Amino acid sequence: MKYKNATLVLPPDLLLQVQEYVDGEFLYIPRVSDRKRSWGETTFTRRELQDRNKRIYEDYLNGESMEHLAEKYFLSLKSIQRIIRQLRKR
């Protein structure tokens, strides 16, 4: 999330009205519901994690132990177990 300077975005009269309620503090303005984006939609993070999880599952199917996978991918054993359990269901 990026911060924007209200003086550059809001008309002066609206800025004065907002300052009556919040003066010199950060204010979060939520998105309009039909413009909301799901997590990872604007970055490649979601895709990268899906690819990593597929590699983990393939490594597991090829005989690597969960303990070794945890060390290899810098994850906890519980995370490796969860990833394998989720992909096994598919």
C-alpha positions as CSV (number, residue, x, y, z in Angstrom):
1,M,0.0,0.0,0.0
2,K,1.3,3.4,-1.0
3,Y,0.7,6.6,1.0
4,K,-0.4,9.7,-0.9
5,N,-0.2,13.3,0.4
6,A,-3.8,14.4,0.9
7,T,-3.0,18.0,-0.1
8,L,-2.1,16.6,-3.6
9,V,-5.2,14.4,-3.9
10,L,-8.1,16.1,-2.1
11,P,-9.8,19.4,-2.8
12,P,-8.9,22.0,-0.1
13,D,-12.4,22.2,1.3
14,L,-12.7,18.4,1.7
15,L,-9.2,18.3,3.3
16,L,-10.3,20.8,5.9
17,Q,-13.4,18.7,6.6
18,V,-11.3,15.6,7.1
19,Q,-8.9,17.5,9.3
20,E,-11.8,18.2,11.7
21,Y,-11.8,14.4,12.5
22,V,-8.2,13.3,11.8
23,D,-5.5,16.0,12.1
24,G,-1.9,14.9,11.2
25,E,-2.6,11.2,11.5
26,F,-2.6,8.3,9.0
27,L,-6.0,7.4,7.7
28,Y,-6.8,4.2,5.8
29,I,-9.5,4.6,3.1
30,P,-10.8,1.2,2.0
31,R,-11.3,0.3,-1.6
32,V,-14.7,0.3,-3.2
33,S,-15.9,-3.3,-3.0
34,D,-16.1,-3.9,-6.7
35,R,-12.5,-2.8,-7.1
36,K,-11.0,-5.1,-4.5
37,R,-8.2,-7.3,-5.6
38,S,-7.4,-10.7,-4.1
39,W,-4.1,-11.3,-2.4
40,G,-1.2,-11.5,-4.8
41,E,-3.1,-10.3,-7.8
42,T,-0.9,-7.3,-8.5
43,T,2.4,-9.2,-7.9
44,F,3.8,-12.5,-8.9
45,T,4.0,-13.7,-5.3
46,R,1.0,-16.0,-5.5
47,R,2.4,-17.7,-8.6
48,E,5.9,-18.0,-7.1
49,L,4.5,-19.7,-4.0
50,Q,2.4,-22.1,-6.1
51,D,5.5,-23.0,-8.2
52,R,7.6,-23.5,-5.0
53,N,4.9,-25.7,-3.4
54,K,4.7,-27.8,-6.6
55,R,8.5,-28.3,-6.5
56,I,8.3,-29.3,-2.8
57,Y,5.6,-31.8,-3.6
58,E,7.6,-33.2,-6.6
59,D,10.7,-33.5,-4.4
60,Y,8.6,-35.3,-1.8
61,L,7.2,-37.7,-4.4
62,N,10.8,-38.3,-5.6
63,G,11.8,-39.6,-2.1
64,E,13.1,-36.5,-0.3
65,S,12.2,-36.5,3.4
66,M,10.0,-33.8,4.9
67,E,12.9,-32.9,7.2
68,H,15.2,-32.4,4.3
69,L,12.6,-30.3,2.4
70,A,12.2,-28.1,5.4
71,E,15.9,-27.4,5.5
72,K,16.1,-27.1,1.7
73,Y,13.3,-24.5,1.4
74,F,13.9,-22.8,4.7
75,L,10.4,-23.7,6.0
76,S,9.2,-25.3,9.2
77,L,8.4,-29.0,9.2
78,K,4.7,-28.1,9.9
79,S,4.7,-25.9,6.7
80,I,6.1,-28.7,4.6
81,Q,3.5,-31.1,6.0
82,R,0.7,-28.7,5.3
83,I,1.9,-28.1,1.7
84,I,2.2,-31.8,1.0
85,R,-1.2,-32.5,2.5
86,Q,-2.9,-29.8,0.4
87,L,-1.3,-30.9,-2.8
88,R,-2.0,-34.6,-2.1
89,K,-5.7,-33.8,-1.9
90,R,-5.7,-32.4,-5.4
